[in-house]
Each structure stands twice: as C-alpha cells, then as structure tokens.
Amino acid sequence: MDLTEHPLHSEIMAAGDLLTVKRDLVSLPNGNTSYREYVAHPGAVVVVPMLSNGHVVLERQFRYPLRQVFVELPAGKIDPNEETLQTGKRELLEETGYTARQWVKLGRQHPCIGYSDEVIHIYLATDLQLGSHRRDEDESLEVFDVSFADCLSMIVQGEITDSKTITAIFLAEKYLQANGGN
C-alpha cells in the first residue's frame, strides 16, 4: 500500500534565522487533498563526549521556549554545506572546550515527525582533550561531568528530559555494551 503524500503547492508562513514554517497542499493516497503545516529545520548534531574515566560531559542550559534550565549533551545546528561530523566537532569545542580524537556515528533521530523535518545525527566522542571553549556571545551554559551510571539515573529520575540527550545516551549505552566499554 502506497502511503505517500505528494506536495501540490507550498507556501512559507513565517521565516526566521533558524526555522521556516511552511504550509503545503498535498494529495493523499486516497485521492483527496489536505494541508500539512510543518517547521523546516536545517538539522542538528548531538555529541556524547566520554572522558577516559567513563564520565559523560553534560551541560546545563536555559531554554527559552520552556523557560527553564535543562541538562543536555552538547549539540547544535548544521551550518550550510557542513558535514555532520564537522558540526559535531565544532559544537563540542564551542560549547565545552573539548576536542576528541575518536568519533563514532551512533545513528540519527527524527524528534518531531508530526510537525518538523528535523533530523539529529548522534555521535560518540572519546579520547577527549580539554582546551578553551568558543561559545557564541548569546550562549550561556554550565559544563559538568557525571559517571555514565549517574547519567542513566538522571534520565530515569526525570532530571534529564531532553529527547536528543536521552536517545543519544541510550544509543551510546548499547554501543559501549556491544564493544566492551562501560
């Protein structure tokens, strides 16, 4: 059964520096038409930075839409014509000051399939070296590290609720179990 919806017309409802809100008229598999509103997003990368002692580098950052501080992994949007690994390396350095010698792509996720085309690429970064962060002028965050077990506990206890962080930690856990780590 073909479930594909085909665009007939597209309009931009709003556009900002990061996001674009679109409204498309689509033909449905049953022959009818309908509208689909969604947010166009450039994509992002999230990094699970692991120190040699098995700790995970995390951040506390205020997120304006929900008006609260969240615990998250380092992450950021993909710049135009940038490879996802380069985005991960750039964001890790900018936000935390760390660089990594070893990188493993763990997968990807689509966090908001009902209303956004965003895809988040997930990397594990190991063999870390600390340098100086290069945060943007409008970026304020606190960097800290916890054991991998404590990180998992923070998820279970609801201290970490960010979906990209939860997904990345669980994928890292499975990767590490399969490859003799942690």
ChimeraX attribute file (.defattr): number of C-alpha atoms within 10 A of each C-alpha:
attribute: neighborCount
match mode: 1-to-1
recipient: residues
	/A:1	4
	/A:2	7
	/A:3	8
	/A:4	10
	/A:5	16
	/A:6	13
	/A:7	15
	/A:8	12
	/A:9	11
	/A:10	14
	/A:11	11
	/A:12	14
	/A:13	12
	/A:14	11
	/A:15	12
	/A:16	7
	/A:17	5
	/A:18	10
	/A:19	13
	/A:20	16
	/A:21	17
	/A:22	18
	/A:23	16
	/A:24	17
	/A:25	17
	/A:26	19
	/A:27	17
	/A:28	16
	/A:29	13
	/A:30	9
	/A:31	8
	/A:32	8
	/A:33	15
	/A:34	12
	/A:35	15
	/A:36	15
	/A:37	17
	/A:38	19
	/A:39	20
	/A:40	17
	/A:41	16
	/A:42	16
	/A:43	18
	/A:44	21
	/A:45	25
	/A:46	26
	/A:47	32
	/A:48	27
	/A:49	27
	/A:50	22
	/A:51	20
	/A:52	11
	/A:53	10
	/A:54	16
	/A:55	18
	/A:56	23
	/A:57	23
	/A:58	23
	/A:59	21
	/A:60	16
	/A:61	17
	/A:62	16
	/A:63	10
	/A:64	8
	/A:65	6
	/A:66	8
	/A:67	8
	/A:68	9
	/A:69	13
	/A:70	17
	/A:71	21
	/A:72	23
	/A:73	27
	/A:74	23
	/A:75	25
	/A:76	19
	/A:77	20
	/A:78	22
	/A:79	13
	/A:80	8
	/A:81	6
	/A:82	10
	/A:83	10
	/A:84	21
	/A:85	18
	/A:86	13
	/A:87	21
	/A:88	28
	/A:89	20
	/A:90	18
	/A:91	25
	/A:92	28
	/A:93	21
	/A:94	20
	/A:95	23
	/A:96	24
	/A:97	18
	/A:98	22
	/A:99	23
	/A:100	18
	/A:101	10
	/A:102	10
	/A:103	17
	/A:104	15
	/A:105	14
	/A:106	17
	/A:107	14
	/A:108	18
	/A:109	17
	/A:110	14
	/A:111	15
	/A:112	13
	/A:113	11
	/A:114	11
	/A:115	14
	/A:116	18
	/A:117	15
	/A:118	18
	/A:119	18
	/A:120	22
	/A:121	24
	/A:122	28
	/A:123	24
	/A:124	23
	/A:125	24
	/A:126	19
	/A:127	14
	/A:128	16
	/A:129	13
	/A:130	11
	/A:131	11
	/A:132	12
	/A:133	15
	/A:134	15
	/A:135	16
	/A:136	9
	/A:137	6
	/A:138	5
	/A:139	11
	/A:140	13
	/A:141	16
	/A:142	12
	/A:143	17
	/A:144	13
	/A:145	16
	/A:146	17
	/A:147	16
	/A:148	20
	/A:149	13
	/A:150	13
	/A:151	20
	/A:152	17
	/A:153	13
	/A:154	16
	/A:155	18
	/A:156	12
	/A:157	10
	/A:158	9
	/A:159	14
	/A:160	18
	/A:161	15
	/A:162	14
	/A:163	14
	/A:164	22
	/A:165	22
	/A:166	19
	/A:167	17
	/A:168	24
	/A:169	23
	/A:170	13
	/A:171	19
	/A:172	27
	/A:173	17
	/A:174	14
	/A:175	16
	/A:176	13
	/A:177	11
	/A:178	10
	/A:179	9
	/A:180	7
	/A:181	11
	/A:182	16
